[in-house]
Amino acid sequence: MYCEKCGAELKENQTVCENCGNTPAKKEDKQVLGMKWYKFNVNFSLFFMGVLTVISGILDITQFKIDTAIMWLIYGAFAIVVRFRLSGFKKDAPLMMVCLNVVYAVVQGYNAIMYGGNSAFVLGIILAILNYIYFKKRKELFVK
C-alpha cells in the first residue's frame, strides 16, 4: 500500500505514513492502486528519454536538421523537468506527463513528414491516453 498524500510505500498494518505523517485510508474504504508505472517513469524512463533525445537532437544538428534538433533538445529538457515534477508529487505533474507524450507524437509526426521514414506518432498518442487514465486514478497523490 502507498500513502495517498506523498506516495511512500507503507507496511501492511501501518496506520501513519513515516514520510509525511498522513493517515492512510483503510483498504476496504478505498481501492489500492499500484505505482509500478510511476516508479518506472520516475526512476528510469523519463531520465533515459531526456538524455536520449538530447543526444538525438545533437545528431540532427550534425545532419543539418536544425528544426528537429531544436524540437528534440526541448523535448529532452522537458522530459527531465517532468521527471522531477512527478518525483515531487507536484499537482501539475500528471498533466505535464500527458503533454510530454503529445509533444513526442508531434515531433515524430513532423519528422516523418519532413524527412520521410517511419513515424512513431501513434505511440505518443497511445501513451498520452494511457498516462491520462493512469494518473487520473491517482490524482489524489499529486497535491504539492
N, C-alpha and C positions, 0 to 999 in steps of 0.2 A: 504494500500500500504506500501511497505517496501523499505528502502534505498538500492539501489543496491550495495553500497560500504560497509556499515557496518551492514546492516540487521535490523536497528532500525525501529520500526513502525512509519509511517508518518501519519499525519492527512490528511483528504480528499483533501484539497486545499493547502497543504503545498508545498512551492517551494524550500525550502532549508532544509536539514536534520539538526536538532538541535544537534544531536550527533557528526557528523563528518564534517558538512558544505557542503556535496555533493549536487549537484543539480540533483534531480531525473529525469528520462525520463518521458515524458508525457504518460498517459495511452494509448492514441491512437497510440503512437510510439512503444510501447513495451507491450507484454503480461505480466500482473501482476500475479506472481506465489505466492501461499500461502506458509506459513512457519510453519504450524502446526506440520508436521512430524519432522522438525528440532527442534522445541521447545520441543516436546515430548522427543526426544532423549537427548537433552542437559539438560533439566530440570528434567528428571526422569529416562528414560530407561538406559542410559549408566552408570550413577552412581549406580543405583539399580543392574544392571547386574554385574558391577565391584565388588560390595560388596558381592553379592550373590555367584559369582563364587569363590571369595577368601574363603568364608565360605565352599563352596563345596570342594575346594582344601584341606582345613584343615580337613574336614570329611574324605576325601580319605586317608589322612595320617594316621588317626586313624584306617582305614581299611587296611592299608599296601598296598595301591595302589599308590605307590610313583610316578610312571610315570605320571598318570593322575592328581595327586595332583599338581605336578610341572606345568603341562600344564594349569590347571585351575588357579593357582596362577598368572602365567604370563598373561593369558587371562584377568583376573580381573584387574591387574595393567594396561594392555594395554587399556582396556575399559575406565578407568578413564583418562588416558592420551588423548585418542581420544575425550572424552567429553570436556576437556579443550581446545584442539586444535579447535574443532568445535565452541565452545563458543567464541573463539578469532578470528573467521573467517580466520584462517590460510589457506594458499594456499594448503597445503598438507592434510588438514583435511578430505575432501571427499574421497580421495584415502585410507586414514587410516581407515575410516569407512567401506569401502568395504573390505579391508584386514581383519579387525576385524571379519566381517561376515564369511569370508573364513576360518579364524583360528577357529572360532566356529564350522564350518562344519567339519574341520579336527579332532578337539578334540572329537567331538561327534562320528564321524566315527571310530576313533581309539578306543574309549571307548567301542563301540558296538562290534568291532572285538575282542578286548582283553578280555572283561568281559561279553559279551553277552547282551541280552536285546534289548530294543527299541533304535533306533538311530534317532536323530533329525538332521542328517547332511543335509538332503534335505531342511530343514527350513533355515539353514545357507546359502545355495546356493541361495535359493529364495530371502532371504534378501539382499544378496550381489548384485544380479541382480537389484532388486528394488531400492536399495540405489544408485547404479551406475546411473540408469536412473534419479532418483530424483535429485541427486546432480549435474549431468551433465547439467541439465536445469538451475541450479542456480550457475554455476561455477563463474560467474562474481561477486558474493558476497564474494568469498573467495580469497582475494587478498593480505592479510597481510603477 
